[in-house]
Amino acid sequence: MKRTVYSLVLAALLAGPAAHAQTPTPAKFQVATEQFADLRMLRYQVPGFAQLSAKQKEMLYYLSEAALSGRDIVYDQNYKHNLRVRRTLEAIWAANQQNLKGAQAAEAEKLNVYAKRVWFSNGIHHHYSTRKFVPECSAAYFSKLVKGVDAKTLPLEKGETVDKFVAFLTPIVFDPNVAPKKVNQVAGQDLLATSATNFYEGVTQAEAEAFYAKVIDKKDPRPVSYGLNSKLVKNKSGQLEEHTWSAVGMYAPAIKRIVYWLQKAADVAENPTQKEALTKLISFYQTGSLKTWDDYNIAWVKDTKSAIDVVNGFIEVYGDPLGYRATYESVVSFRDEEATKRIKAIGDQAQWFEDHSPIMDQHKKKNVVGITAKVITVVMEAGDAAPSTPIGINLPNATWIRKEYGSKSVNLGNIVEAYDLASASSGSLTEFAFDAGEVARARQYGALAGKLHTDMHEVIGHASGQINAGVGTTKETLKSYASALEEGRADLVALYYLPDVKLQELGVAPSPDVAKAEYDSYLRGGLITQLTRLQPGETVEEAHMRNRQLISKWVLEKGKADNVVEMVKRDGKTYVHINDYTKLRGLFGQLLRELQRITSEGDYAAGKALIETYGVQVDPELHKEVLARYQKLNIAPYQGFIQPKLVPVMSGSKVTDVKVEYPTNFAQQMLEFGKKYSLLPDYN
């Protein structure tokens, strides 16, 4: 619930066919590599890595290996047949490349695109919309390839023939009506029966909600994160039981490998505090105890001195329509000391921002504690954090830990830098900005405005406010709307404070125009440009998109009497124009007050009404217009990253140094990962 995704739709810097892996010099570093379907692949550099000590590099290598060792888990979590599909695509990849120059070149290229989409999304459902995508090649072509390779390379079940395997797999891959949506959020439907996510088996939404209503004590001031690391299944007796993910439970082969590398990392930890945190994380994986998970998060928050840091575990619950179960992810990093000065200046004033917030006094924290804010340099991302990545993270997610011990808020500095470099020639700004003044503001202050928004969202937004005693967590009270409302609340904190003179006093915002640039960008995205991420006829379901549209449409409607914001039609094109930035800030404050009230009081009815009224429906004519305008620009609305490769320099069995390489071929990296980190059986 505490993640900022990269929300801008960027222009394509199409760089042609991918080359072989190499380590370029920084001056020649090529960020963008290839574009396919609605995706573009980028690369990020790891500045400052060479200046780290040998011991620090060794630790980062071990943490990166731990991160990648959990790769299979997220595939299985996303859909129970994903590993089988992925391994089939890996088995037929080489044979398909042989057809790229022959009579079947068109079919071969279509299958290539499908394979890359599966790798990008960690399964057969779109990483953002969660809707199933299918190959554009024919089922007959796919079948012929599968039947033409060595059967030993295919993920066959015991006693299964290749013909039966193809018959079984074909509808899973090609039929859009089989498991059509990974996460369904349509109000009034059984969200578990209509979601393909592999977090539940034979369980209805009502049964799952009743199960947790019985076990959760709302009066407990320090509740564990119920359901976070387990699959809920109905056994043969008709009873519900949790299958815990641990070294002695579900996903054991992968988790044991994660533990192996974490233990090696702990042995070279920078200090005792960091070692203690890693030791508790290892214990969590070994036992599956959610109490130990809380102990680890407390120890992790306390580790503020270490340069190296890692997010590793079952973290975010976006993939569960009920918001209980978390997907595996890992982000390995070290602190960017110079860039951290900006975000630290904001974090140090957290109590001031809380005290001056427009929310009700009873919803304010009297003593904001332990917000550690920093900019990090990412070294490796894995699981649900790759290839598509967040740009900001605020953890831990447990409300009581945040209140009593604080949180860590980070901006992924080199990831943001790579996005900025890739978007340098974007055609979207001039196409969708209202006038030359808006374009000029964006070019002068847009990059800084975006960074400040992320800083405020993570450092102040998620860490602000408190839930009333006895109300319960948001996943219990606000249910399927919790994530969108929380992201909206954090965005509104950022939007409300961006124009404040406090940011200029802190030296992080040189001009009021920084806030104006972000207001322009936010409403342009929430009302117009994010629609490019939807197919015709779709409604908005993804949490971040819902929150942006909710905020944008709400202020548009509530400001109509004063013409604060207007939708302008010019030469057949629609634009957003802000007429009064001061009054717009006031509207952001009003909505923030209401979203905090909803969160603090657990007002499900009010939260649902806001999301369903403003955050879901799409104007079909505007949507059609936006898609047509983007098609002319050849912009890929989604982007993700090829990961750097850490290569250890060995002296016998000892790591003496680590080098960073920057692969350029996405498919090649995915195939290598498939061989090295394929640790789980097809079904778990």
C-alpha positions in Angstrom: 0.0 0.0 0.0 3.0 2.3 0.4 4.5 2.4 -3.1 4.6 5.1 -5.7 4.6 3.8 -9.3 5.9 5.7 -12.2 2.7 7.4 -13.4 3.7 9.5 -16.4 3.1 8.2 -19.9 6.4 8.8 -21.6 7.5 9.3 -25.2 9.3 6.5 -27.0 13.0 6.8 -27.7 13.0 3.8 -29.9 16.6 2.5 -30.2 16.2 -0.3 -32.7 17.0 -4.0 -32.2 18.7 -5.0 -29.0 22.4 -5.7 -29.1 24.5 -8.2 -27.2 25.3 -7.5 -23.5 28.2 -5.1 -22.9 29.4 -2.7 -20.4 29.3 0.8 -22.0 31.1 3.9 -20.8 28.7 6.4 -19.0 29.0 8.9 -21.9 27.7 6.3 -24.3 25.1 4.7 -22.0 21.9 4.0 -23.9 18.9 4.0 -21.6 16.2 2.8 -24.0 16.7 -0.5 -25.8 13.5 -1.8 -27.5 9.8 -1.3 -27.7 7.1 -4.0 -28.2 3.3 -4.1 -27.6 2.6 -1.3 -25.1 6.0 -1.7 -23.4 9.4 -0.1 -23.7 12.6 -1.6 -22.1 15.0 0.7 -20.4 18.3 0.3 -18.4 19.6 2.1 -15.4 23.1 2.8 -14.2 24.5 2.3 -10.7 26.7 5.4 -10.1 29.0 5.2 -7.1 29.2 1.4 -7.1 32.9 1.4 -8.0 33.7 3.6 -5.0 32.1 1.2 -2.4 34.3 -1.0 -0.3 35.0 -4.6 -1.4 32.9 -5.7 1.6 30.0 -3.5 0.7 30.1 -4.8 -2.9 30.2 -8.3 -1.6 27.1 -7.7 0.5 25.2 -6.2 -2.4 26.0 -9.2 -4.6 24.6 -11.6 -1.9 21.5 -9.5 -1.5 21.0 -9.4 -5.3 21.3 -13.2 -5.5 18.7 -13.5 -2.6 16.4 -11.1 -4.5 16.5 -13.1 -7.8 16.1 -16.4 -6.0 12.5 -15.5 -5.3 11.7 -14.8 -8.9 9.5 -18.0 -9.4 7.3 -17.1 -6.4 5.7 -14.0 -7.9 4.9 -16.0 -11.1 3.1 -18.6 -9.1 1.3 -16.0 -7.0 0.0 -14.2 -10.0 -1.6 -17.3 -11.5 -1.3 -21.0 -10.8 -0.4 -21.9 -14.4 2.2 -19.1 -15.0 5.3 -21.2 -14.3 4.2 -23.8 -16.8 3.5 -21.2 -19.4 6.8 -19.4 -18.9 8.8 -22.6 -19.0 7.1 -23.7 -22.2 8.0 -20.4 -23.8 11.6 -20.8 -22.7 11.7 -24.3 -24.1 10.5 -23.2 -27.6 12.3 -19.8 -27.7 15.3 -21.1 -29.7 13.2 -23.0 -32.2 11.1 -19.9 -32.7 14.1 -17.7 -33.5 14.9 -20.1 -36.4 11.7 -19.1 -38.0 12.3 -15.3 -37.9 13.8 -15.2 -41.4 11.6 -17.7 -43.1 8.0 -17.9 -44.4 6.7 -18.0 -40.8 8.6 -14.8 -39.7 5.4 -12.9 -38.9 4.1 -15.7 -36.7 7.5 -16.1 -35.0 7.8 -12.3 -34.3 4.2 -12.4 -32.7 5.2 -15.2 -30.4 8.4 -13.4 -29.5 6.3 -10.4 -28.4 4.0 -12.6 -26.4 7.0 -14.2 -24.6 8.4 -10.8 -23.7 5.1 -9.7 -22.4 4.9 -12.7 -20.1 8.4 -12.0 -18.8 7.6 -8.3 -18.3 4.3 -9.0 -16.4 5.6 -12.1 -14.5 2.8 -14.0 -16.0 0.0 -14.0 -18.6 -1.9 -11.0 -17.1 -1.0 -7.4 -17.8 1.2 -6.0 -15.1 -0.9 -2.9 -14.7 -4.4 -3.5 -15.9 -4.2 -7.2 -14.7 -6.3 -8.2 -17.8 -5.2 -11.3 -19.7 -3.3 -10.8 -22.9 -3.1 -13.5 -25.6 -0.6 -14.2 -28.4 -1.3 -12.7 -31.8 0.2 -15.8 -33.5 -2.0 -18.8 -34.2 -2.6 -21.6 -31.8 -1.6 -24.0 -34.6 1.8 -22.3 -34.9 2.3 -22.5 -31.1 1.3 -26.2 -31.1 3.7 -27.0 -33.9 6.6 -25.4 -32.1 5.8 -27.2 -28.8 5.5 -30.6 -30.5 8.8 -30.0 -32.4 11.1 -29.6 -29.5 12.6 -32.3 -27.2 9.8 -33.4 -24.9 12.3 -33.5 -22.0 12.6 -29.7 -22.2 8.8 -29.2 -21.7 7.1 -28.9 -18.3 5.2 -32.1 -18.6 3.3 -33.7 -15.7 4.2 -37.3 -14.8 2.8 -39.6 -17.5 1.5 -36.7 -19.6 2.0 -36.9 -23.4 2.9 -33.8 -25.4 -0.4 -33.9 -27.2 -2.3 -33.8 -23.9 -0.1 -31.1 -22.7 -0.7 -28.9 -25.8 -4.5 -29.5 -25.4 -4.3 -28.5 -21.8 -2.2 -25.4 -22.3 -3.8 -24.0 -25.4 -6.9 -22.5 -23.8 -4.9 -21.2 -20.9 -2.7 -19.3 -23.3 -5.1 -18.4 -26.2 -8.6 -18.3 -24.8 -9.3 -14.7 -23.4 -12.3 -16.1 -21.4 -10.1 -18.4 -19.3 -8.9 -16.5 -16.3 -9.6 -13.2 -18.0 -8.5 -11.0 -15.1 -5.9 -11.4 -12.4 -7.4 -8.9 -10.0 -11.0 -8.0 -10.3 -12.3 -4.9 -8.4 -15.8 -4.5 -9.9 -18.3 -3.7 -7.2 -21.0 -6.3 -6.6 -19.1 -9.3 -7.9 -17.4 -12.0 -6.0 -13.8 -10.7 -6.2 -12.2 -14.0 -5.5 -14.3 -16.1 -7.9 -13.6 -13.5 -10.7 -9.9 -13.1 -10.0 -7.2 -15.4 -11.3 -4.6 -14.5 -8.7 -3.3 -17.6 -6.9 -3.9 -16.5 -3.4 -7.1 -18.5 -2.8 -8.3 -22.0 -3.8 -11.9 -22.9 -3.6 -12.8 -20.0 -1.4 -15.5 -17.3 -2.0 -15.1 -13.7 -1.0 -17.7 -14.1 1.7 -16.0 -17.1 3.2 -12.6 -15.4 3.2 -14.0 -12.2 4.9 -15.8 -14.3 7.5 -12.6 -16.3 8.1 -10.6 -13.2 9.0 -13.5 -11.6 10.9 -13.3 -14.4 13.3 -9.5 -14.4 13.8 -8.8 -10.7 13.8 -9.1 -8.8 17.1 -9.9 -5.2 16.3 -9.0 -4.2 19.8 -5.5 -5.5 19.4 -3.2 -2.3 19.2 -0.4 -4.3 17.6 -2.1 -6.8 15.2 0.0 -9.0 12.9 -0.5 -8.7 9.1 -3.0 -11.5 8.9 -2.8 -13.5 5.7 0.2 -11.7 4.4 2.4 -14.8 3.7 0.0 -17.6 3.0 -2.5 -19.0 0.5 -6.1 -19.6 1.8 -7.5 -22.9 0.7 -10.6 -25.0 1.4 -9.5 -28.5 2.4 -11.2 -31.8 1.6 -13.3 -31.4 4.8 -14.6 -28.1 3.6 -12.6 -26.1 6.2 -10.5 -23.1 5.4 -6.8 -23.3 6.1 -3.7 -21.2 5.4 -0.8 -22.7 3.6 2.1 -20.6 4.8 5.0 -19.5 2.6 8.2 -20.4 4.4 11.3 -22.6 4.3 9.3 -25.4 5.8 6.0 -24.7 3.9 4.8 -23.5 0.5 7.6 -22.2 -1.8 10.2 -23.9 0.4 12.8 -24.5 -2.4 13.0 -20.9 -3.4 12.8 -19.5 0.1 15.6 -21.8 1.3 17.8 -20.3 -1.5 16.8 -16.8 -0.4 17.8 -17.7 3.2 21.1 -19.0 2.0 22.1 -15.7 0.4 20.7 -13.6 3.2 22.8 -15.5 5.6 25.9 -14.8 3.6 24.9 -11.1 3.4 24.4 -11.1 7.2 28.0 -12.4 7.7 29.3 -9.2 6.0 26.8 -6.7 7.4 28.0 -3.2 7.9 27.2 -3.1 11.6 25.4 -5.1 14.4 22.0 -3.3 13.8 21.9 -4.3 10.2 23.0 -7.8 11.0 20.2 -8.1 13.6 17.6 -7.0 11.0 18.8 -9.5 8.5 18.9 -12.2 11.1 15.2 -11.5 11.9 14.3 -11.6 8.2 16.0 -15.0 7.9 14.1 -16.2 11.0 10.8 -15.0 9.4 11.5 -16.9 6.2 12.5 -20.0 8.2 9.4 -20.1 10.4 6.7 -18.1 8.5 5.8 -16.3 11.8 4.0 -13.0 11.2 5.1 -11.9 14.7 8.7 -12.4 13.6 7.9 -10.4 10.5 6.9 -7.5 12.7 10.1 -7.9 14.8 12.1 -7.8 11.6 10.3 -4.6 10.4 11.0 -2.9 13.7 14.7 -3.8 13.5 14.8 -2.7 9.8 13.3 0.7 10.7 15.9 1.1 13.4 18.8 0.5 11.0 19.3 4.1 9.8 23.1 4.2 9.7 23.9 1.6 7.1 24.7 2.7 3.6 23.3 -0.5 2.1 19.6 -1.4 2.4 17.3 -4.0 1.1 13.5 -4.5 0.7 12.9 -8.3 0.7 9.8 -10.2 1.5 6.0 -10.4 0.9 5.4 -6.6 0.8 2.5 -5.2 -1.2 -1.1 -6.4 -1.3 -2.2 -4.9 -4.6 -2.4 -8.4 -6.2 -5.0 -9.6 -3.6 -8.5 -8.2 -4.4 -9.2 -8.4 -0.6 -5.9 -6.7 0.4 -4.5 -9.4 2.7 -1.8 -11.4 0.8 1.4 -9.8 -0.5 3.5 -10.6 -3.5 7.2 -11.3 -3.3 9.5 -8.4 -4.2 13.0 -7.2 -3.5 14.9 -3.9 -4.0 18.6 -3.9 -3.3 20.3 -0.5 -2.9 22.7 1.9 -1.2 22.2 5.5 -0.1 22.9 8.4 -2.4 24.4 10.7 0.2 24.2 14.0 -1.8 20.7 13.5 -3.2 19.4 12.5 0.3 19.9 16.0 1.6 16.7 17.1 -0.3 14.4 14.4 1.0 15.9 14.5 4.5 15.1 18.2 4.8 11.4 17.3 4.2 11.5 14.3 6.6 13.0 16.3 9.4 10.0 18.6 9.3 7.4 15.8 9.5 5.8 17.1 12.7 5.4 20.6 11.2 3.6 19.2 8.2 1.4 17.1 10.5 0.5 20.0 12.7 -0.4 22.3 9.8 -2.4 19.7 7.9 -6.0 20.6 7.0 -7.2 17.3 8.4 -9.2 17.2 11.7 -7.2 17.6 14.9 -8.3 14.2 16.2 -6.9 12.5 13.2 -3.4 14.1 13.5 -0.5 12.3 15.1 0.7 14.2 18.2 4.2 12.8 18.0 5.4 11.8 14.5 8.4 9.4 15.1 11.2 7.9 13.2 10.7 9.0 9.6 14.0 8.1 7.8 14.0 9.7 4.4 16.7 9.1 1.8 17.4 8.8 -1.9 18.8 5.4 -2.9 20.8 4.0 -5.8 19.2 0.8 -6.9 21.5 -2.2 -7.6 18.9 -4.9 -8.3 15.2 -5.3 -8.4 13.3 -8.6 -8.5 9.9 -10.2 -8.0 7.0 -7.8 -8.2 9.4 -4.8 -8.3 10.7 -5.8 -11.8 10.8 -5.3 -14.7 8.2 -2.6 -13.8 9.4 -0.7 -10.8 8.2 1.8 -8.2 10.0 5.2 -8.0 9.2 5.7 -4.3 8.7 3.3 -1.4 7.5 3.9 2.2 7.6 1.0 4.6 6.7 -0.9 6.7 3.0 -1.2 6.0 1.8 -2.0 9.5 0.2 1.1 10.9 1.1 0.4 14.5 4.8 0.0 13.7 4.8 3.2 11.7 3.2 5.0 14.7 5.4 3.6 17.4 8.7 3.1 15.6 8.5 5.2 12.4 9.1 4.3 8.8 11.6 4.5 5.9 10.8 6.6 2.9 12.9 6.3 -0.2 13.2 7.8 -3.6 14.8 5.5 -6.2 17.2 8.1 -7.5 18.9 6.3 -10.4 15.5 4.8 -11.5 14.0 8.3 -11.7 17.1 9.5 -13.5 16.7 6.8 -16.1 13.1 7.7 -16.7 14.0 11.3 -17.1 16.7 10.6 -19.6 14.3 8.3 -21.6 11.6 10.9 -21.7 13.9 13.8 -22.8 12.3 13.9 -26.3 8.8 13.2 -25.3 6.1 14.4 -27.7 3.3 14.0 -25.1 4.0 17.3 -23.4 3.5 19.5 -26.4 0.6 17.4 -27.5 -1.4 17.6 -24.3 -0.3 20.7 -22.5 -2.8 23.6 -22.7 -0.4 26.3 -23.9 3.2 27.4 -24.2 3.3 28.6 -20.7 2.5 25.2 -19.3 5.1 23.6 -21.6 7.7 26.1 -20.4 6.9 25.4 -16.7 7.1 21.7 -17.3 10.5 21.9 -19.0 11.9 24.2 -16.3 10.5 22.6 -13.2 8.7 19.3 -14.2 11.5 16.9 -13.2 12.0 18.6 -9.8 8.3 18.9 -9.3 7.9 15.1 -9.9 10.6 14.3 -7.4 9.2 16.6 -4.8 5.8 15.0 -5.2 7.2 11.6 -4.7 9.2 12.8 -1.7 6.1 14.4 -0.1 3.9 11.4 -1.0 6.2 8.9 0.6 7.8 10.8 3.5 4.9 12.9 4.7 1.8 11.4 3.0 1.9 7.8 4.0 3.3 8.6 7.4 0.6 11.2 8.2 -2.7 10.8 10.1 -3.8 8.1 12.4 -6.7 5.6 12.6 -9.1 6.0 15.5 -8.7 3.5 18.4 -10.7 0.3 17.9 -11.5 1.0 14.2 -9.2 -1.7 12.7 -6.9 -1.7 9.7 -8.0 -0.3 6.4 -8.0 -3.7 4.7 -10.7 -4.7 7.2 -12.7 -1.4 7.1 -12.3 -0.1 3.6 -11.7 -3.5 2.0 -11.2 -3.5 -1.8 -11.1 0.3 -1.8 -8.3 0.6 0.8 -5.3 0.8 -1.6 -6.8 3.5 -3.9 -7.9 5.6 -0.9 -4.6 5.3 0.7 -2.7 6.3 -2.4 -5.1 9.2 -2.9 -4.6 10.4 0.7 -0.8 10.4 0.2 -1.0 12.2 -3.1 -3.2 14.8 -1.6 -0.7 15.5 1.2 1.9 16.1 -1.5 -0.4 18.2 -3.7 -1.5 20.3 -0.7 2.0 21.2 0.5 3.8 21.6 -2.8 2.9 25.4 -3.0 3.6 26.0 0.7 6.3 28.6 1.4 7.7 26.0 3.8 9.3 24.1 0.9 10.9 27.3 -0.3 12.2 28.0 3.2 13.7 24.5 3.3 15.5 25.2 0.1 13.9 22.3 -1.9 11.6 24.4 -4.1 13.1 27.4 -5.7 9.8 28.9 -7.0 6.0 28.7 -6.7 6.0 27.6 -10.3 7.3 24.2 -9.2 3.9 23.5 -7.6 2.1 24.9 -10.7 4.1 22.5 -12.9 3.1 19.5 -10.8 -0.6 20.7 -10.6 -0.6 20.9 -14.4 1.0 17.5 -14.8 -1.2 15.8 -12.2 -4.6 16.9 -13.6 -3.4 16.4 -17.1 -2.6 12.8 -16.2 -5.6 12.1 -14.0 -8.2 13.5 -16.5 -6.6 12.7 -19.8 -3.3 11.1 -20.5 -3.6 8.0 -18.1 -6.5 6.9 -20.3 -4.0 5.6 -22.8 -3.4 2.7 -20.4 -7.0 1.4 -20.9 -8.5 -0.5 -23.8 -11.7 0.8 -25.3 -14.7 0.0 -23.1 -12.6 -0.6 -19.9 -13.2 1.1 -16.6 -10.5 2.1 -14.2 -9.5 -0.6 -11.7 -5.8 -0.2 -10.8 -5.5 1.5 -7.5 -3.1 4.3 -8.5 -5.1 5.2 -11.6 -8.3 5.2 -9.5 -6.8 7.6 -7.0 -5.5 10.0 -9.6 -8.8 10.1 -11.5 -10.8 10.4 -8.2 -8.8 13.5 -7.1 -8.8 15.1 -10.6 -12.5 14.6 -11.3 -13.5 15.7 -7.8 -11.6 19.0 -7.9 -12.9 19.6 -11.5 -16.5 19.1 -10.3 -16.2 20.9 -6.9 -14.4 23.9 -8.5 -16.9 24.4 -11.3 -18.7 27.3 -9.7 -15.5 29.3 -9.5 -14.1 27.9 -12.7 -11.0 26.6 -10.9 -10.3 24.0 -13.5 -11.9 23.5 -16.9 -11.8 21.1 -19.7 -11.2 23.0 -22.9 -11.9 21.8 -26.4 -9.7 23.3 -29.1 -9.3 22.2 -32.8 -11.0 18.9 -31.9 -8.6 18.2 -29.0 -9.3 18.3 -25.3 -7.1 20.0 -22.8 -7.0 20.7 -19.0 -6.6 24.3 -18.0 -6.2 25.5 -14.4 -7.5 29.0 -13.8 -6.9 29.4 -10.1 -4.0 27.5 -8.5 -4.7 28.9 -5.0 -8.3 27.8 -5.0 -7.2 24.4 -6.4 -4.9 24.0 -3.4 -7.9 24.6 -1.2 -9.9 21.9 -2.9 -7.0 19.5 -2.5 -7.0 20.3 1.2 -10.8 19.7 1.5 -10.6 16.3 -0.2 -7.5 15.4 1.9 -9.6 16.1 5.1 -12.4 13.9 3.9 -10.1 11.0 2.8 -8.3 11.1 6.2 -11.7 11.1 8.0 -12.7 8.0 5.9 -9.5 6.3 6.8 -9.5 7.2 10.5 -13.1 6.3 11.0 -13.2 3.3 8.6 -16.1 4.8 6.7 -16.5 2.1 4.0 -19.7 3.6 2.5 -18.2 7.0 2.0 -14.9 5.6 0.6 -16.8 3.4 -1.8 -19.0 6.3 -3.0 -16.0 8.5 -3.7 -14.2 5.8 -5.7 -17.2 4.6 -7.7 -18.4 8.1 -8.4 -15.2 9.7 -9.5 -12.5 7.0 -9.9 -14.0 4.3 -12.0 -16.0 5.4 -15.0 -14.4 6.6 -18.3 -15.8 9.0 -20.9 -15.7 6.8 -24.1 -15.4 9.8 -26.5 -12.6 11.3 -24.6 -10.9 7.9 -24.3 -11.2 7.4 -28.0 -9.7 10.8 -28.7 -6.7 10.2 -26.3 -5.9 6.8 -27.8 -5.9 8.3 -31.3 -3.6 11.2 -30.3 -1.1 8.8 -28.6 -1.1 6.4 -31.5 0.3 9.2 -33.7 3.1 9.8 -31.2 4.1 6.1 -31.0 4.4 6.3 -27.3 4.6 3.1 -25.1 2.6 3.8 -22.0 4.5 1.4 -19.8 8.2 1.0 -19.2 10.4 -1.4 -17.3 14.0 -2.2 -16.8 16.7 -4.8 -17.8 18.6 -5.4 -14.6 22.3 -4.8 -14.1 24.4 -7.9 -13.7 26.7 -8.2 -10.7 29.7 -10.4 -11.5 31.8 -11.5 -8.5 35.6 -11.6 -8.8 36.7 -14.7 -7.0 39.8 -15.9 -5.3 39.1 -19.5 -4.6 35.8 -19.5 -2.8 36.1 -15.9 -1.6 34.6 -12.9 -3.3 37.3 -10.2 -3.6 35.5 -7.7 -5.8 32.2 -7.3 -7.7 31.9 -5.7 -11.2 28.7 -4.3 -12.7 27.7 -5.1 -16.3 24.7 -3.6 -18.2 23.0 -6.1 -20.4 21.1 -4.7 -23.4 19.0 -7.8 -24.4 15.9 -8.3 -22.4 15.0 -11.7 -23.8 18.6 -13.0 -23.2 18.4 -11.8 -19.5 15.0 -13.5 -19.0 16.3 -16.8 -20.5 19.4 -16.6 -18.2 17.2 -16.0 -15.2 15.0 -18.9 -16.2 17.9 -21.3 -16.1 19.6 -20.0 -13.0 16.7 -19.1 -10.7 14.1 -21.7 -11.7 13.7 -23.2 -8.2 10.0 -24.1 -7.8 8.0 -27.0 -9.3 5.3 -26.1 -11.9 2.6 -26.3 -9.2 3.0 -25.4 -5.5 
